[in-house]
């Protein structure tokens, strides 16, 4: 159930973002007066503003309701202790990874060739 509400929440959020980006700002009215083509739009001169603002308001309300629903669903889980409370009480997390002892790593992947001046590896030439 929580996954379904989360997917709906993300889709509605993307829809709100898209609708807000489609709307004209307050400064677009002056451009429409000088013939920018707003009057011949699909919804008429002021129909697009009403349609987009209503659709944005509806999606914003759905976004608000899904936010409340996700909050309710996440708070109704059985485990109420957070990470800080568990660390203070000494409890280990349920999915704590096992500690793996460190392994020794060889210094070089193969035999070390002598330096051109005849010194051994790791020595500083004189």
C-alpha positions, -999 to 999 in steps of 0.1 A, spaced: 0 0 0 28 24 9 46 17 -24 14 25 -43 9 58 -25 46 67 -30 44 61 -68 13 82 -69 30 109 -49 60 111 -73 38 111 -104 16 139 -89 47 159 -79 60 156 -115 26 167 -128 26 198 -105 61 207 -117 50 204 -153 19 224 -149 37 252 -130 63 254 -158 35 256 -184 18 286 -169 25 322 -179 39 346 -154 23 379 -146 46 397 -171 32 377 -200 -1 397 -201 16 427 -216 32 406 -244 -3 392 -252 -16 427 -256 9 434 -284 0 402 -303 23 375 -290 -3 348 -300 -18 342 -266 -53 351 -278 -53 323 -304 -43 295 -280 -61 262 -276 -82 273 -247 -89 309 -258 -75 341 -244 -80 334 -207 -92 298 -208 -57 283 -205 -49 303 -174 -81 290 -157 -76 254 -169 -40 253 -159 -45 270 -125 -74 246 -117 -55 216 -127 -25 228 -106 -47 233 -76 -62 199 -79 -28 182 -83 -15 202 -54 -43 190 -32 -37 154 -42 0 159 -35 -8 172 0 -31 143 7 -5 117 -5 20 135 17 -3 130 47 -10 94 37 27 86 35 33 102 69 6 81 84 17 48 67 54 54 78 44 62 114 23 31 118 53 8 115 60 -15 144 96 -3 150 95 31 167 132 34 177 154 55 155 191 50 148 202 73 176 180 55 202 192 21 191 229 32 194 223 47 229 207 15 241 235 -7 227 213 -26 203 228 -37 171 209 -29 138 190 -59 125 210 -60 93 244 -53 107 272 -66 84 296 -91 98 331 -78 104 356 -93 81 392 -95 94 417 -77 72 438 -98 50 475 -92 43 482 -78 9 515 -84 -8 536 -53 -14 540 -60 -51 521 -84 -74 552 -103 -85 589 -104 -83 606 -71 -80 632 -63 -106 665 -47 -94 670 -11 -100 692 0 -129 720 11 -104 721 -24 -88 703 -14 -55 676 -35 -40 639 -25 -38 632 -1 -11 668 11 -7 678 47 -15 706 48 -41 738 65 -29 
